[in-house]
């Protein structure tokens, strides 16, 4: 699955922050490292740095260690850690990178305060996340389904799921509220293209990244709502090629 998700999705977000990594950063914290792709890219970007990569999933940490064995204990270290309660001392990292981790923070304000605590004075937080209206094409069709049924509860669920992705202004405000002096947001939209609706709903990346959100938004109504959305998309795009929009956001804060 990583071979599908990383090049078509994760890498678009990571590119937004790699250029922001200070060339003089010697110790970098990689939050939500997964199987280690971002950690390896950080080492490639900055030949002089050490990366401490953390994740809450022990299985992912084990995979990451196996894949990066040549660097383990030299420039790359993996630890099982919760971002809500980091074991590191104050101000020990020159930079913190959190690629696609924000949406998985159980307590975002607390997590952001912890990341600020472990950053050295003036060090950057480089955090990426999908922004509002990601996958808008499908969410619009789900909205239409809810409206057609006059199902206000379903519509409210869908809107709540859409609102999970922050606007650039909301993202910057959340980071400032955690005590960062400044926060600017870089944005980049990219698209996932498909030959037709059948390919879209059978795509492994969509299955991993998008379908859980769409199902979660619909709840018990998913069995009817998702086929309805698929039919609406097929009609709208005349049974031909279509694409989904992803709004990638990266906040650079100090």
N, C-alpha and C positions, 0 to 999 in steps of 0.2 A: 504493500500500500504506500510506503514512503516513497518508492520510485515514481509513483503517480502524483502524490500530494506535493512533495518538495519542489520539483521543477515548475509545476503548473500553478502553484499557489504560494507556498511559504517563501520561495525565493523572491517573489515580487515584493513582499513586505521587507525582507531582510535587506534588499538592495537600498531601501530608503534610509537605512541607518548606518550601513557599513562606511559610507563616505564621511559620516559624522564622528566616527571613532577617532579620538585624538591620537596622533602618531606617537606621542610620548607616553601614552597610557601603558603602565607596566603590569597592573593587576586589574583584570576585568571579570566582573560577575555576569554569568549568562543564566538568566532566570527562565525556568520552564524549558530546559534544554532538550527534552525528548530524547531522541536517539543520537543526538550530538551533531547534527548537521550545522547548526548555527555556530557552535563552539569551534568546529573545524574551520569554518569560514572566517571567524574572528582571528584565528591564528594565522591564516593565510594573509589577511589584511594587514596585520601588525606583527611583523616577525619578531619583535622584541618583547611581546607581552606574554603574561601567564593568564590562563583562563580557568576560573573556578566555575564549573557548570553544575547547576542544581535542578532537581525535579522532585516532585512528590511521589512519582511512580517508580517503585523499585525495579520493576521489570524493564522499563525504558532505560533506567540508569545502567542496568546490567548489559543491555544491548549496546549502549553508547560506549561503555568501557571496552567491550570486545572489539568494536569497530575502530577504536582509536588507540589500540594498545601500544603503538610505537611512541606516542606522546604521553601516555599515562605516567604520572610521577615526575615528568620533566617540565613540560609547559602546560599540561592539561590535567585537571583534577575534577572528578565527578563526586558529588555528595548528594545524599538523600536529605532534602531540606524542605521545610514549609516556609513559603514566602511571608506568611503572617507572623512568624517568630524565628528569625534568622539567628544562627549561633555565632555569627561573626561580630567582631568588635566594631566600635564606631569609627567611621571614616577610613576604612581599610582598603576601599576599592577606588581606582582612578576613574572607572566608568562602569555603568551597569547597563546591560542590554537585556530586553525582555521582548523577544520576537513572538508575537501572537500569544502572549501569556495573559494579557490584561483581561480578556473575556473569560478566563478561567479562574481569576482571583475570587476566592470565596468572600473576602471582605476587602474590596478595593482600597478604601481609605487607609485601613490598617496596613495593607501590603505596601502601598505607596510611601507611607511614613517609615516603614522598615527599610525600604530601598533608599530613601533619603538619609536615614541614619548611618547606613554602612558606606555611603559615598564620601569621598574626601571632599573638602571645601572646593567648590568650583568644578567638581567632576560632573560629567553629563549623565543623565538618565536618557536612554535611547529605547523607546517603547513603541511597538507597533500593534495595531488592531484594525479590524474592519470598521469602516465608518458607516453612518446612516445611509440607508437606501442600497446597501449591498444586497444582491439578489432581488432587486426591486421588481424585475419582470415576473417572478413567481409570486412574490408577496402581493403584487397588484391583482393577479388572478385569484389568489386566495381571498382577498378582500371582496372581489366581485362575487365570488361564491357565497360568502357570508351575507352580503347585502341582498343577493337574490333570494336567500332564505329568510331574510329579516332576522337573522340570528345575531343579536347584539352581543351576546356573551362570546361567541366565536370571533366576531370582529374585534372585540376588546382584547382577546388573547393574541390575535394576529398583530394588532397595533403594539401590544406590550413586547412582543418578540422583536418587532422592527426597532423599537426604541432601545433595545439592549445594545445596539450599536450606537455609539455616541456621535454627535455632530463634532466637527473640529473644535467648536467653541466649548462644548461640554467636556471634551477630553482635556483641553488645556486648563479649564477651570478646575477639574478634578485633581490635576497634578499640582496646580498652584495651591489648592486647599490643603495639600499634604505638606506644604512648607517650602516648595521650590520657588526660587526668586523669579524665574522666567520660564516660559514654556511656549514654544512655537510648534506648529503642526505642518508637516509636509504631507502633501496629498498626491495620489496617483491612481487613476482609474485604469483597470485593465479588464479584458473580457475573456470568458471561456466560451469557445465556439463549438457547435455541434451540428451534425448533418441534419438532424431532425429531433423531434420531441422524444422519440423512442431512445435515441442514443443519449440524450440528456439524462433521462431517468434511469438509464442503465449504466451510467458512467461511474467508475469507482471513486473518483474524486468527489463527485456530487454525493455519492452514497456516504462518504466519510465526513465531509465538511458541511454540506447543506441539508441533506434529507433529515438528519436528526432535528435540526432547527425547524424545518417545515412541519414535521410531525409533531414536535413539541408545541408549536403555535396552534395546531388544529386540535390537539388532544384527542378525545374520543371521536371527533368528527373527521379524523385524518383519512379513514377508508373511503369516505365520499368526497372530501375536499380535494385531495391530491389528484385523483383521476379527473375531477372537474377542472382543476387548474391545467392539467395536461391537455385536456380537450380544448380548452380556451386558447392555450398557447399554439396548439396545432392549427386551429382556425385562424388565429391572428397572423401566424407566419406561413399560412397556406401550405402546411405540411412540409415545408422546406427548412433550410438552414436557419438557425437562431443562435443567440448568444446570451449569456448572463453577465451582468455588470458587477464587478467587485470594486469598491472604493477603499483603497488601502490608505491608511493613515499612520504617520510616524510622529510622535511627539519628542522633541528634543528639549530637555529641561535641565536647569542647573540650580 
